[in-house]
Amino acid sequence: MARTAAGSAARALGAGALTAALVASAGAGGAMGEAIPPPPGIGAAVLSVPPGSTCAIANPIAPAGTVDCKGRCITSLYIAWVGDGICDNGRYGSLDVSTGALLETEGKEGIDWNCDAFAMDGGDCDAAGEASSSDEAQESLRPPTAYFPLNEGFGVALGGTGSGGKRFSGEMVGMGATWESDEIFGQTLRCSETLPNGTEVADGGGAHALLNITGADYGASGEFTIGLFFKDLSGIDEFVFEYLLSHGSGLSTENVTGVWGPNNIALYLPEKAHSAGGVVRAVVSDQGAIGETIYFDTDGLRTSNDQRVSPGHINIFDGEWHSLVIVATPQLPDVPSARLANVAGLPGLRFFVDGRFSGLLAGSTGYTGRPFLPEGQMHLCTPLNLNGDRRFSGQLAHVAVWDTGLTENEVLQFHEGVLAGDDSPGGDGSPFELVTASTVCAEREAQITSPVSNRPCCGMTPPVRGDADGNGQMTVTDIVSLVRVVLKEASLTACQEIALDLNEDGTIDLADAQIMQDELAAP
């Protein structure tokens, strides 16, 4: 998931120069100009042809592909990675974090351009193996217009900040919305389709979160960016979509999910029958949206429900954390991905997964480059109509929106900076600040921390020994609450943990329940 350090390309190869390089690399034994179809049902073929040869691939945006060093037919859209300034030694896509080697597991295949046929690529590394530097590489990630780290770890209130010292608020809703301890982010928002005891939540009553970002107006100019981190915990659903994020101007009468009208955005995981395994799908419609709904996926395809495996595409159903960024720009910048698709200067959307470009949509009747003016609260883990069957089951962290289109270098900074534990995306002394459990508790004058989870207990009054329900005394009801926690049928706040850890061993277990029973029975 992690990538090597960002930098600027030593040179940005134009489409013409790149094509010439591939023609030259194919050699006399190559098959340039000869279409080699991949086997049905998959997006790549293991071919006995020289790397650098052309091949055919089922991609309406970039139907011509190039054979990589492993013999795979790679859509030309991903050649945009050449010259993007990231030092990766010519190996792209799904990599083993510890070794840098390509993953060969089916559905997670990376791309290998690290052979003589692509020698002039050089993996964007200089002679010392580092990314080249330039003014672009030195640019700082701009502070988000609104940002929610989702790491409070207690209660249901969510805190957010933004550029100019703004404060935003949100809340967790539904019994399945809980906090999850995480080795990377500490605490994260967890959304679940079921209660801790396995009971399914009712339609409309399940886990989600609502973010009130009134005043952010992040799409007013038609240009904006949304970024977040997510971790799927349930695998691909057989029958229904799972919504990561939705924000809109109101429910549409034309679709049960309520996202297809003007001024709406939805980021969701398609079900198994509708697309490539492991993609995220986006629907974006601005003020000028007309005509049919256009959606596109993180493997670069648009309005396609074909079953496929796209080499280089990162499978998000691997149970790992992934960053997802979508950038909307009324005029696509002159970058390799736009040049290769011949759409530079047109209104367009770009997807980035784990800091790397992964898909592009231009010429859409949904996103036209006009103002994007969603109303109401931003929804996490659910569509706008709160359909309980279409909720995301997993963890979310670090949701951010910008009122501008981030550059490719800034997207990489967001991915790597958050993973590295930087104080905030766009920090560096800016008025933007990270909201953590500690800072929120400081505002509430909290003085104690739970030894069970190391979370702060907010409140002016210390918890009462054995009091789980907050009525000021230990009762049989509190014993029942503790037993439910032991059976994993309920969770506790930090203050409740302090109250129920009667033997002070840093755990909540039946030994604590026995102490409570004995003390209540004592004369």
C-alpha positions in Angstrom: 0.0 0.0 0.0 2.8 2.5 0.8 4.7 4.0 -2.0 8.2 5.4 -2.4 8.9 9.1 -1.9 7.4 11.5 -4.4 9.3 13.7 -6.8 9.1 15.2 -10.2 9.9 13.4 -13.3 13.4 14.1 -14.8 11.4 14.6 -18.0 7.7 14.3 -18.9 7.3 12.1 -21.9 4.7 13.3 -24.4 2.5 10.8 -26.1 4.5 11.1 -29.4 7.8 10.5 -27.7 6.5 7.6 -25.7 4.9 6.0 -28.8 8.2 6.3 -30.6 10.0 4.7 -27.8 7.7 1.7 -27.7 7.9 1.3 -31.5 11.7 1.3 -31.3 11.7 -1.1 -28.3 9.6 -3.7 -30.1 12.4 -4.6 -32.5 12.3 -6.6 -35.6 10.6 -9.5 -33.9 7.9 -7.4 -32.4 4.3 -7.2 -33.4 3.7 -3.5 -33.4 0.4 -2.8 -35.1 -0.8 -6.4 -34.7 -3.7 -6.7 -32.3 -3.4 -9.7 -30.0 -6.7 -10.3 -28.1 -6.6 -11.3 -24.5 -8.5 -14.5 -23.5 -12.2 -13.9 -22.8 -13.2 -12.8 -19.3 -9.9 -11.3 -18.2 -8.1 -8.1 -18.9 -4.6 -9.5 -19.5 -3.0 -12.2 -21.5 0.3 -14.0 -20.9 1.7 -13.7 -24.4 4.8 -15.0 -26.1 5.6 -11.7 -27.8 8.3 -9.1 -27.0 7.6 -6.5 -24.3 6.6 -3.2 -25.9 4.4 -4.8 -28.6 0.9 -3.6 -29.1 -2.1 -5.7 -28.1 -5.9 -5.3 -27.9 -7.7 -4.8 -24.6 -11.3 -4.3 -23.8 -11.2 -0.7 -22.6 -13.4 1.9 -24.4 -11.1 4.8 -23.3 -7.8 3.2 -24.3 -8.5 0.1 -26.5 -4.9 -0.2 -27.5 -2.6 -1.8 -25.0 1.1 -2.5 -24.6 2.7 -5.8 -23.6 4.7 -5.4 -20.3 7.8 -7.3 -19.2 5.7 -10.2 -17.9 3.8 -10.6 -21.1 0.6 -8.9 -19.9 -1.5 -6.7 -22.1 -1.7 -3.4 -20.3 -4.1 -0.6 -21.2 -2.3 2.4 -22.5 -4.0 4.5 -19.9 -1.5 3.3 -17.3 1.4 4.4 -19.4 0.6 7.7 -17.8 2.6 6.4 -14.8 5.7 6.8 -16.9 7.0 10.3 -16.2 4.8 11.0 -13.1 7.8 11.6 -10.9 7.5 8.7 -8.5 10.6 6.6 -8.1 9.3 3.0 -8.4 11.9 1.3 -10.6 9.4 0.6 -13.4 7.1 -1.6 -11.3 3.7 -0.2 -10.8 0.3 -1.1 -9.3 0.1 -3.9 -6.7 3.4 -4.2 -5.0 4.7 -6.1 -2.0 5.4 -3.3 0.5 8.5 -5.0 2.1 10.3 -6.1 -1.1 8.9 -3.9 -3.9 8.2 -7.0 -5.9 5.0 -7.4 -8.0 2.1 -9.3 -6.5 1.2 -12.2 -8.7 -2.0 -13.2 -6.9 -5.0 -13.4 -9.4 -6.8 -10.1 -9.3 -3.9 -8.2 -7.7 -1.4 -8.3 -10.6 0.9 -5.3 -10.9 2.6 -4.0 -14.0 6.3 -4.6 -14.8 8.1 -2.1 -17.1 11.5 -2.9 -15.7 13.2 -4.5 -18.7 15.3 -3.4 -21.7 12.2 -2.7 -23.8 11.3 0.2 -21.5 14.9 1.2 -20.6 14.3 4.9 -21.3 11.5 4.9 -18.7 13.9 4.3 -15.8 11.1 4.1 -13.3 11.3 7.9 -12.9 14.5 7.3 -10.8 17.8 9.1 -11.2 21.1 7.4 -11.1 21.1 7.3 -7.3 17.7 5.6 -7.2 15.8 8.6 -6.0 13.1 10.6 -7.5 14.3 13.7 -9.3 13.5 17.1 -7.7 11.9 20.1 -9.1 9.7 23.0 -8.0 6.6 20.8 -8.3 8.1 18.3 -6.0 8.6 21.0 -3.4 5.0 22.2 -3.4 3.1 21.7 -0.1 -0.2 20.0 0.2 -2.8 22.7 0.5 -4.9 22.7 3.7 -8.3 21.1 3.1 -11.4 23.2 3.1 -12.9 20.7 5.5 -11.3 17.7 7.3 -12.5 15.0 9.6 -9.8 12.6 10.9 -12.5 10.3 12.4 -10.2 9.3 15.3 -11.9 10.6 18.4 -12.3 7.0 19.7 -15.2 7.9 22.1 -18.8 9.1 22.0 -20.7 9.9 18.9 -19.7 13.5 18.1 -17.2 14.0 15.3 -14.9 17.1 15.1 -13.6 18.7 11.9 -11.5 21.6 11.0 -10.7 23.5 7.8 -8.7 26.3 6.2 -8.9 29.6 7.9 -9.5 28.1 11.3 -13.0 26.9 10.6 -14.7 24.3 12.8 -17.1 21.6 11.5 -19.1 19.0 13.3 -20.6 15.6 12.6 -22.1 12.6 14.4 -22.2 8.8 14.3 -25.7 7.4 13.8 -27.0 3.9 14.4 -26.1 1.1 16.7 -23.6 -0.4 14.3 -21.5 2.8 14.1 -18.6 2.3 16.5 -15.0 3.1 17.1 -12.4 0.5 16.1 -8.8 0.4 17.4 -6.3 0.3 14.5 -2.5 -0.2 14.5 -2.1 2.5 11.8 -4.5 5.2 12.7 -5.1 4.5 16.4 -8.9 4.9 16.4 -11.2 4.9 13.3 -14.8 5.0 12.5 -16.3 1.5 11.9 -19.5 1.0 10.1 -21.2 -2.4 10.3 -24.3 -3.9 8.8 -24.8 -5.9 12.0 -24.8 -5.4 15.7 -21.8 -6.8 17.8 -24.0 -9.8 18.6 -24.7 -10.6 14.9 -28.2 -9.1 14.7 -28.9 -7.4 11.4 -29.8 -3.7 11.6 -33.1 -2.5 10.3 -33.4 -0.7 7.0 -32.6 3.0 7.7 -31.4 2.3 11.2 -27.9 1.0 10.5 -24.5 2.4 11.0 -23.4 5.6 9.2 -22.0 9.1 9.9 -23.2 12.6 9.0 -20.8 15.5 8.4 -22.1 19.0 8.6 -19.8 21.0 6.3 -22.1 23.9 5.8 -20.1 26.9 4.6 -17.4 24.8 3.0 -18.8 25.2 -0.5 -16.1 23.1 -1.9 -17.5 22.7 -5.4 -18.7 26.2 -6.1 -16.2 26.9 -8.8 -16.7 23.5 -10.4 -13.2 22.4 -9.2 -12.8 20.2 -6.1 -11.1 17.2 -4.5 -12.4 14.6 -2.1 -10.0 12.2 -0.3 -10.4 9.5 2.3 -8.9 6.3 3.7 -11.0 3.1 3.9 -10.6 -0.5 4.8 -13.1 -3.1 3.6 -13.9 -5.8 6.2 -16.5 -7.9 4.5 -15.3 -8.6 0.9 -17.3 -7.9 -2.2 -21.0 -8.1 -1.9 -22.8 -10.6 -4.1 -25.9 -8.5 -4.8 -25.8 -4.8 -3.7 -23.6 -1.7 -3.8 -21.8 -0.5 -0.7 -21.6 3.3 -0.3 -18.4 4.9 1.1 -19.6 8.5 0.7 -22.5 10.4 -0.8 -23.3 14.1 -0.8 -26.1 15.7 -2.8 -28.8 18.3 -3.3 -31.6 15.9 -2.3 -33.1 12.5 -3.2 -33.7 11.7 -6.8 -37.0 10.1 -7.7 -35.4 8.2 -10.5 -33.2 5.9 -8.4 -33.5 4.2 -5.0 -30.1 5.4 -4.0 -30.9 9.1 -4.6 -27.6 10.1 -6.2 -28.3 10.5 -9.9 -29.8 14.0 -10.0 -27.7 17.2 -10.5 -25.3 18.3 -7.7 -24.7 14.8 -6.4 -21.7 12.7 -5.8 -21.5 9.0 -4.7 -18.4 6.8 -4.2 -19.4 3.2 -3.8 -18.2 -0.4 -4.2 -20.1 -2.2 -7.0 -21.5 -5.7 -6.3 -19.8 -8.8 -7.7 -22.1 -9.1 -10.7 -21.6 -5.5 -12.0 -17.9 -4.9 -12.6 -14.3 -5.8 -12.1 -13.4 -7.2 -8.8 -12.0 -4.7 -6.4 -12.9 -1.3 -8.0 -14.4 1.8 -6.5 -17.1 3.5 -8.7 -18.0 7.1 -8.8 -21.1 9.0 -10.0 -20.6 12.8 -10.2 -23.2 15.2 -11.5 -22.8 19.0 -11.3 -25.2 21.9 -12.0 -25.0 21.3 -15.7 -25.6 17.5 -15.6 -27.9 16.3 -18.4 -28.8 13.0 -20.1 -27.8 9.5 -19.1 -25.9 8.7 -15.9 -22.2 8.2 -16.5 -20.1 6.3 -13.9 -16.5 5.3 -13.9 -14.3 2.9 -12.0 -10.8 3.1 -10.5 -9.4 0.8 -13.2 -10.1 3.4 -15.9 -13.3 2.1 -17.4 -16.5 4.0 -17.8 -20.1 2.8 -17.8 -18.9 -0.8 -18.0 -20.3 -3.7 -16.0 -18.1 -6.3 -17.7 -16.3 -8.9 -15.6 -12.6 -8.2 -15.9 -9.2 -8.3 -14.2 -7.2 -5.2 -14.9 -3.4 -5.5 -14.4 -2.0 -2.7 -12.3 -5.3 -1.9 -10.7 -5.3 -2.2 -6.9 -7.9 -4.6 -5.6 -9.5 -2.8 -2.7 -11.0 -6.0 -1.2 -7.7 -7.2 0.2 -8.6 -6.2 3.8 -5.9 -3.5 3.8 -6.1 0.3 4.2 -6.4 2.2 0.9 -6.5 5.9 0.1 -9.0 7.1 -2.5 -9.0 10.6 -4.0 -11.2 12.0 -6.7 -10.2 15.3 -8.4 -12.7 17.3 -10.5 -11.3 20.0 -12.8 -13.2 22.2 -15.4 -10.0 22.0 -17.5 -7.9 18.8 -17.1 -4.2 19.7 -16.7 -1.6 18.8 -19.3 -0.4 15.7 -17.5 0.5 12.3 -19.1 -2.9 10.7 -18.4 -4.8 13.5 -20.1 -2.4 13.7 -23.0 -2.6 10.0 -23.7 -6.4 10.2 -23.8 -6.2 13.5 -25.8 -8.5 15.3 -23.3 -6.2 17.9 -21.8 -8.2 21.1 -21.3 -11.6 19.4 -21.1 -13.7 19.1 -18.0 -12.9 15.8 -16.3 -12.6 13.6 -13.2 -9.5 11.7 -12.1 -9.3 8.8 -9.7 -6.2 8.1 -7.5 -5.8 4.9 -5.4 -3.0 4.8 -2.8 -1.5 8.0 -4.2 -1.3 6.9 -7.8 -3.4 7.8 -10.9 -5.9 5.0 -11.7 -8.7 6.3 -13.9 -9.9 9.3 -15.9 -13.3 10.4 -17.2 -13.7 13.3 -19.6 -16.5 14.5 -21.9 -19.2 13.3 -19.4 -22.7 14.7 -19.4 -22.7 14.3 -15.6 -19.6 16.4 -14.8 -19.5 19.3 -17.1 -17.1 21.6 -15.2 -19.9 23.8 -14.0 -20.5 24.6 -10.2 -21.1 21.6 -8.0 -23.5 22.6 -5.3 -24.5 19.7 -3.0 -26.8 20.5 -0.1 -27.3 19.0 3.3 -24.9 16.8 5.2 -22.2 14.6 3.7 -23.1 10.9 4.3 -20.5 8.3 5.2 -21.1 4.6 4.8 -24.5 5.1 3.3 -26.4 6.4 0.3 -28.4 9.6 0.7 -31.7 7.7 1.3 -30.1 5.7 4.2 -30.9 2.4 2.5 -29.8 -0.1 5.1 -29.0 -2.8 2.4 -26.4 -0.6 0.7 -24.1 0.4 3.6 -20.4 0.1 3.5 -19.1 -2.5 6.0 -15.6 -1.5 7.1 -13.5 1.3 8.5 -13.1 5.0 7.4 -10.5 7.6 8.4 -9.2 11.0 7.3 -12.0 12.4 5.1 -11.0 15.6 3.5 -12.4 18.0 0.9 -10.7 20.8 -1.0 -12.2 23.6 -3.1 -9.5 23.1 -5.7 -8.1 20.3 -7.8 -5.0 18.8 -6.1 -2.0 18.1 -8.3 -0.7 14.5 -8.7 2.1 15.4 -6.3 -0.3 16.7 -3.7 -2.4 13.5 -3.9 0.7 11.5 -3.2 1.5 13.8 -0.2 -2.0 13.2 1.2 -1.5 9.4 0.9 2.0 9.2 2.3 1.6 12.0 4.8 -1.4 10.5 6.5 0.2 7.1 6.6 3.4 8.6 8.1 1.4 10.1 10.9 2.0 13.8 10.0 0.0 16.2 12.2 -2.4 16.9 9.4 -2.8 16.9 5.6 -1.6 20.4 4.7 0.0 21.1 8.0 3.4 22.9 8.0 2.3 25.7 10.3 -1.0 26.5 8.5 -4.1 27.3 10.5 -5.4 23.8 9.7 -5.1 21.6 12.7 -5.6 17.9 13.5 -8.6 17.0 15.8 -7.7 14.1 18.1 -9.3 12.6 21.1 -6.7 14.4 23.3 -7.3 17.8 21.8 -11.1 17.5 22.1 -10.8 16.2 25.7 -8.5 19.1 26.6 -11.3 21.4 25.6 -13.6 19.5 27.9 -11.0 19.6 30.7 -10.5 15.8 30.9 -8.0 14.7 33.4 -7.9 10.9 33.2 -7.2 8.2 30.6 -8.5 4.6 30.4 -5.8 2.0 31.1 -7.9 -0.5 29.0 -7.7 1.4 25.7 -5.6 4.4 26.4 -8.4 6.7 25.4 -9.2 9.9 27.3 -12.2 10.1 29.6 -13.9 13.4 29.0 -15.8 15.0 31.8 -15.4 17.1 34.9 -16.3 14.3 37.3 -14.3 11.0 37.6 -16.3 7.9 36.8 -18.0 6.1 39.8 -16.6 2.7 40.6 -18.8 0.0 39.0 -21.2 2.6 37.4 -21.6 1.7 33.7 -24.9 3.5 33.1 -23.9 6.8 34.6 -26.6 6.9 37.3 -24.0 7.5 40.0 -24.0 4.1 41.7 -23.2 0.4 41.1 -26.2 -1.8 40.5 -27.1 -5.2 39.1 -27.8 -3.5 35.8 -24.1 -2.5 35.6 -23.1 -6.2 36.1 -25.3 -7.1 33.1 -23.7 -4.3 31.0 -20.2 -5.7 31.9 -21.2 -9.3 30.9 -22.5 -8.0 27.6 -19.1 -6.4 26.9 -17.3 -9.7 27.8 -19.7 -11.5 25.3 -18.9 -8.8 22.7 -22.5 -7.7 22.5 -21.7 -4.1 23.5 -18.8 -1.7 23.6 -17.7 0.9 26.2 -16.6 4.5 26.3 -13.3 5.3 28.0 -15.1 6.5 31.1 -17.1 3.2 31.3 -13.9 1.3 31.0 -12.4 3.1 34.0 -15.5 2.4 36.0 -15.7 -1.3 35.3 -12.0 -2.2 35.5 -12.5 -2.9 39.2 -9.3 -5.0 39.7 -7.3 -2.4 37.7 -5.6 -5.0 35.5 -6.2 -3.1 32.3 -8.9 -5.5 31.1 -12.7 -5.8 31.4 -13.6 -9.5 32.1 -15.6 -11.8 34.3 -13.2 -11.2 37.2 -14.5 -7.6 37.4 -18.1 -8.9 37.3 -17.4 -11.2 40.3 -16.0 -8.3 42.2 -19.1 -6.3 41.5 -21.3 -9.1 42.6 -19.4 -9.6 45.8 -19.5 -5.9 46.7 -23.2 -5.6 46.0 -23.8 -8.7 48.2 -21.8 -7.5 51.1 -23.8 -6.1 54.0 
